[in-house]
Amino acid sequence: MTRARAGSGRVTLVGGGPGAEDLLTLRAVRALESADVVLYDRLAPHATLGTLAPRARLVDVGKRPGHHALPQSEIEALMVGLALEGRHVVRLKGGDPYVLGRGGEEVLACRRAGIPVEVVPGVTSAVAVPSAAGIPLTHRGVSHLFTVISGHAPLDEETLGHLAGLGGTIVILMGVNTLPSLTAGLVRHGLPADLPLAIVERGFQPGQRTTVTDLGGAVAAAARARAVSPAVIVIGEVVGLAHDGDPDARAVVDRAAELGAAGA
């Protein structure tokens, strides 16, 4: 590891949560208040950054589908370079920095340069966005575990097989574009085609929308709804718990209650 110059600055990686400003933690707000520069992503809460970070220079480094404002290596170089100039750099990321956010890579870049770095956890979209749609990831008698995966690239057969065999709830981030291969693969490896599935778009943001379907009909339903990123996909019986008055959801709740009573 190289040594930072005397009088160098520091970096704070801040998890901004799913996009709603009021889901920022107090520690995140305090870090922004003291920032000299904020490098922010498109999914981080940035509409009022000028107020949250009143003395900072704001730099949009966000990645969009098919377009990266800056490649990851350049983001890291900019972050380190600004800190070596003696600045407090806040790297504001969507969700939690360590949940499919490349936060580990950015921490390593700082450590290699001898830059002090702190990580401020954020509310991960993997949990928060299903919650915004009223979907509990676990529920007694229905699901006692959940698995979070990246849908950025298609999964290989071995991973699909393991995922299908785990049971519980599956949460996919960045999975709209790979939905066809994902759903077909899970059915191929034994998950039932009628397993409930929800696509939650723009969680905690204007225009939030949930499309409810099943594993076998997900691709067609997504096409009809013209579902786009950012979206979180939830697969499992818990999807039915979000719909008050839906007979299928009522059956899931009743079954959960029966199982819970039997195990009590």
N, C-alpha and C positions, 0 to 999 in steps of 0.2 A: 504494500500500500504506500502510495506517495503521501508526503506530508503537505497539508494545506499551509498557505502562507500565513504569517502572523497577522492578526487582525482580520482574518477571513470571516465570512458570514456563516449562515446556517440554513438548513432546509427543513421545512416541515411538510410532510405528506399528509394531506387532510382528506378524509373520506367525507364527501359532501352529501351522502345519502342518495335517494332516488330522484332528487330534483326539486323537492319542496324546501324552501328556505327555512321553514320552521321545524324541519327535521334535522337541521345542523345541531351538533352538540355544542355545549358551552365552550368546551376546549377548542373546537373548530372556530367558533366565532372569535375567541380571544386571539387565536393564531392569525386570523385574517386582519384583525384590528391592528396588529403590530407588523404586518407584512410591508416590505418595500416593493416586492414584485409578486404578482400572482399569475402562475401559469395554469390556466383552467381548461377543462374538457367540456365538450358540448353537453354531456349529461349531468354535469355538476350544476348546482344552483348558481346562476351567474347574472340573472336579470337585474339584481340590485347590488352587484359586487362593488360598485362605486361607493355605496353607503357602508357595506360591510368591511371594506378595505379602503378607508378614505384617503390614505396617503400612498397607496401602492400604484405602480404601473401594472396595467392589466394586459395580459398576452393570451390570446386565444390559440391554443395548440391542439384543439379538439380534432378527433378522428371522426369522419362521417363515412357512411357506406360508399366505397369507391373513391374516396378522397381523404387524404391525410394532410392537415395543415402543415405538420412537421412529422417526419419519420421518428420513430421511437428513439433512435440513436441521437438525433439532433435535439430532441426534447431533453434528454439526459445531459448532453453537452451544454445546452443553454442553461439548464438548472445549475449545474456545477460551476459554469463560468460566472454566472451572476453571484453565486455564493462566494466564489474566490475574490470577487470585487468588494466583498464586505457586506453584502446585502442579506436580509432575511427573505428567503424565497419560500413562498407557499405554493406547493403543487396541489391544486384543488382537483380532486378526481370524483367521478360519480360513484355512488355506492360505498364500498369499503375498499381501501387500497390493496388489501391482500386477498380479495375475492375476485379472481379473474380480472384484476386491474393492473397487472404488471408492476405493482408496488414493490415487490421484492427486487426486481431489476433496478428500479430507481434508487432503492436503498443501497444496493451493492455499488452503483455508480458513485454515490456520495462517499461511501466508505473507502472505495479505491482512491478517491481524491483527498481523503482525510477531512472531509466536510462533516461536521456534526449534523445528525439527522434524527428527527423525531417522527413517529407515525401516530396520527390521530385517527382512531377507528371511526368508521361511519356506519350508518344504518344500511345494510346491504339490500340491494334491490331484490335479491333472491328470496328474501323473507318479507320485505316491506310491500312489494308490489302485489303479490298474492293477497296479502292482508288488506290492501286498499280495495281489492275486489271482493272482500269478504270470504276468502278461501283460507282456512287453517291448514297449515302443512302437516300437522299431526292432529289426531283426534282419537280418543280412547275407543278401541274396538274397530277402528277403521285403518289408521296408519300410525305406527310408532316410530317411523324414521323417514327422513327425506334425503335425497341425493341431489346435489347441484352440479350441473355440467355446463360446459361451454358448447354452444351449437355453432360456433364460428366456422368450423370445418366439419365435414361428414365424419362420423365415428366409424372405426374399423369393426369388423365382425366380432372380434374378441371382446371389445368394450361393450358393444351392443348386447352380447350374450350375458355378460356380467351384470349390466344395468337391468336387463329384463328379469334376471334371477334374484335381484335384491329385494323386490317387493317395495311396499311403502309408496311414497310420493316422489315423483321425478320433477325437478325444476330445471328448465333450460333457459340460459341467458344467451342472447344474440342468436336465436335459433330460427327466425322466420325464413331465412333463405335456404336453410338445410332441412326444413320441416319434412319434405317428401322422403328423403333418404332416412331420416330419423324414425318417422312413424312406420314406414315400411319395414325397417330393420327390427324395430321392437316387436311388431306383429310376427315377423318371420322367426323371431327367437322366443315366441310363446306368449306374449301379452295379448289379451283378448281385444279384438277390434272394437268392442263396445265399451272399452275402458274410458271413463270421462276425461276430457281434455279441455283446458281453457287457454285462450290467448289473451293476455292482458296488455293492451297497448297504452303507452304514455301514462304509466302509473304515477299518481299524485301530481299530475300535470293537467293543464286544460285539455279537454278532449279525451280524457281517459275513457277507454272502452274495453269491454270484455266480450269475447266471442266464445260461447260454450258449445262444444261438439263432442265427438269421441275420437279415439285413436284412428279408426278406419276412415272417418269422414273429415279428418282435420284439414287435409290439403284442399279439398273442395270448399270447405267452410271458410278457410283463410282466403281463398281466391274470391269467393262471393263477397266477403267483408273487405277485401282489398287491404288486408292486414299488412302493416309495415313496422319497421323498427322505429323507436325502441319498443320492445315487447318482451314480456316474460311468459313462457309457456309452462303450464302446470299439468301434469298427467297423474291421474289417480282418483280413487273414490272420493277423496276429500273435496274435489271440485263440486260434487253435488251438494255439499253442505252450504254453499254460498247462496242458494236459491230458495228463498222463503216461499212456501206454497207449491213448489214443484213436486209432483207426486214421486218422481224418481229420487229427489233429494230427501223427501220425507221417509222413503224406504231405507235410505242409507242411515239416516238418523235413528230410525227405529231399530235397525239391525245393530247399530253401535250400542244403543241403550240395552238391548237384549244381551249382547255379548258382555257388556260391562257388568250387568246384573249377575250374569252367570259366573263371572270371574271374581265377584266381590266376596 
